[in-house]
Amino acid sequence: MEKRDRKESLLKTFEGQIFQSTLDYIVGLGLEIRENTKTPVLSPEEDIVEKMQDEQKVEENFQQEEKELSLTVDRTDFKIDLLFIGEVPADFVEGETNDLLSKMITALNLAPEKTETLLLNREDENSLALIQSKMKECSPHAMVTLGAYATNLLLDKKTKLSKVHGKEQKYIYEEKNYSFFPVFHPDYLNINPNMKRTAWNDLKLVLEFLSK
């Protein structure tokens, strides 16, 4: 019994030395040592109240979204079928049709007067205003955003194109719903030709939307 007590005492002393050495090392690094605080445990009543408050917030957010949606109207005054929006492609030449974007538009087999193209400059801070003006002017049935820049402008957030391409998105302007479909930019497709099939499949989804 006495031998066991001496062993435990020696172990405590050894551990104490290690602990003290560790503290000295931390202080030497200039780090601050803070007391550990435990997360307070809520009583059953407090837990129920907190859950009710969270559910209420979710419901309020849902009602707000429903309210905003109810204020919008679906458009029927289409002047054109498609409005293409994106940065100027590297191979684009005004008046020529050999660039990939022109080929993509031609492949859709839509009447030329039923499509419009708005090319943007990333350095222009008025890009969104230009898009809105063009939307109001030509009232497209749908829009195709080419690349992440144009897509993120309408989504009002940074999103990877790989997550949203080919999927219908909504943009509300002057209480009207505008549908748009993100597609990979021609420059990206020229660098990654294997993605052209994906882009074409996305454009076919746009055609399906127009035919409804």
SVG drawing of the C-alpha trace seen along z (x, -y; Angstrom):
<svg xmlns="http://www.w3.org/2000/svg" viewBox="-50 -52 59 54">
<polyline fill="none" stroke="black" stroke-width="0.4" points="0.0,0.0 2.8,-2.4 4.7,-1.5 1.6,-2.3 1.1,-5.7 4.7,-6.6 4.2,-5.7 1.1,-7.8 2.8,-10.7 5.8,-10.4 3.4,-10.3 1.6,-13.4 4.8,-15.2 6.0,-14.2 2.7,-15.2 2.9,-18.5 6.3,-19.2 5.2,-18.5 2.1,-20.7 4.2,-23.6 6.7,-23.2 3.9,-23.4 2.5,-26.5 5.9,-28.2 6.3,-27.3 2.9,-28.8 3.6,-32.0 6.9,-32.2 5.2,-32.2 3.1,-35.2 -0.2,-33.2 -3.1,-34.0 -4.4,-31.3 -8.1,-31.5 -10.3,-29.7 -12.3,-26.9 -16.0,-27.7 -18.7,-25.2 -21.8,-25.8 -24.7,-26.5 -27.2,-23.7 -30.8,-24.9 -33.6,-23.8 -36.4,-21.9 -38.6,-25.0 -35.8,-27.2 -35.1,-24.6 -38.8,-24.6 -38.9,-28.4 -35.7,-28.5 -37.1,-25.9 -40.3,-27.9 -38.4,-31.1 -36.3,-29.3 -39.5,-27.9 -41.1,-31.4 -38.1,-32.9 -38.3,-30.2 -42.0,-30.9 -41.5,-34.7 -38.8,-34.2 -41.1,-31.9 -44.0,-34.4 -41.7,-37.2 -40.7,-35.2 -44.3,-34.3 -45.2,-38.0 -42.5,-39.1 -43.5,-36.4 -47.2,-37.4 -46.3,-40.9 -44.7,-39.7 -46.5,-38.8 -45.7,-36.3 -45.1,-38.1 -46.9,-37.4 -45.7,-40.5 -42.7,-38.8 -41.1,-40.7 -38.3,-38.2 -37.6,-34.6 -34.1,-34.8 -31.7,-37.4 -28.1,-36.2 -26.0,-38.0 -22.3,-37.7 -18.9,-39.1 -17.5,-39.7 -16.0,-36.4 -12.3,-36.5 -13.1,-35.3 -16.0,-37.6 -15.8,-40.0 -18.7,-42.5 -20.5,-41.6 -19.0,-38.1 -20.5,-34.8 -17.5,-32.5 -17.2,-32.9 -18.6,-30.1 -21.4,-32.3 -22.8,-33.0 -22.7,-29.3 -24.5,-28.4 -27.3,-30.9 -27.6,-29.7 -27.8,-26.1 -31.0,-26.9 -32.7,-27.6 -34.6,-30.6 -35.6,-33.5 -32.8,-36.1 -35.3,-38.8 -36.3,-36.7 -32.9,-36.8 -30.8,-39.6 -27.3,-39.7 -26.0,-41.9 -22.2,-41.8 -20.7,-43.2 -17.4,-44.5 -16.5,-43.2 -14.9,-46.6 -18.1,-48.4 -19.9,-49.1 -23.2,-49.6 -23.4,-46.1 -26.5,-45.2 -28.2,-48.5 -27.5,-47.7 -29.0,-44.2 -32.1,-45.6 -32.5,-48.2 -32.1,-45.6 -34.7,-43.3 -37.2,-46.1 -36.5,-47.1 -36.9,-43.7 -39.0,-41.8 -37.5,-38.3 -39.3,-35.1 -36.2,-33.8 -32.5,-34.8 -29.3,-32.8 -26.5,-34.0 -23.1,-33.1 -20.5,-32.4 -20.3,-33.1 -20.1,-36.9 -23.5,-37.5 -25.0,-34.7 -23.8,-36.1 -25.1,-39.5 -28.6,-38.2 -28.3,-35.8 -26.9,-38.6 -24.4,-36.2 -21.3,-34.3 -22.2,-30.8 -20.2,-28.1 -21.6,-27.7 -21.1,-24.0 -23.9,-24.0 -26.5,-26.0 -25.9,-25.6 -28.9,-24.4 -31.3,-25.1 -34.0,-27.7 -33.4,-30.7 -35.7,-33.6 -34.9,-37.3 -37.5,-39.8 -37.4,-43.3 -40.1,-45.9 -42.3,-43.3 -42.0,-41.0 -40.6,-37.5 -37.8,-36.8 -36.5,-33.3 -32.9,-32.8 -30.6,-29.8 -26.9,-29.8 -24.7,-28.3 -20.9,-28.0 -19.2,-30.9 -17.9,-30.4 -14.3,-31.2 -14.5,-28.4 -15.9,-26.0 -13.1,-26.9 -10.6,-26.0 -12.5,-22.9 -14.1,-21.5 -15.3,-18.4 -17.8,-20.7 -19.5,-21.7 -21.9,-18.8 -22.9,-19.9 -23.6,-23.4 -25.6,-22.1 -27.7,-20.0 -28.3,-23.1 -29.4,-25.1 -31.9,-22.3 -33.5,-22.7 -33.9,-26.4 -35.7,-25.4 -38.0,-23.1 -38.8,-26.0 -39.7,-28.2 -42.0,-25.5 -44.2,-25.3"/>
</svg>
